[in-house]
């Protein structure tokens, strides 16, 4: 079996990436992944201040969080891209 990587979108861009073995999919791009590992990505935000530092981006929640799931359902509405690992 080959593993695939799926990028998942959130409200502010790419929220996470999931790698796992593809078990099933449908026409809506709903996916079922086995032995999946989810890595949440920190999001970037722009701050503006009166001292001329507008335009600098800072990272909130700098650490990436990982979790392993035996079986994961990914709703097709949130899938950005699917690729081989």
Secondary structure, DSSP 4 states (H G I P E B T S, - for coil): --EEEEEEEETTEEEEEEEEEEEEE-TT--EEEEEEEEEEPPPEEE---TTS-TT-EEESS-S-EEEEEEEEEE-GGGEEEEEE-
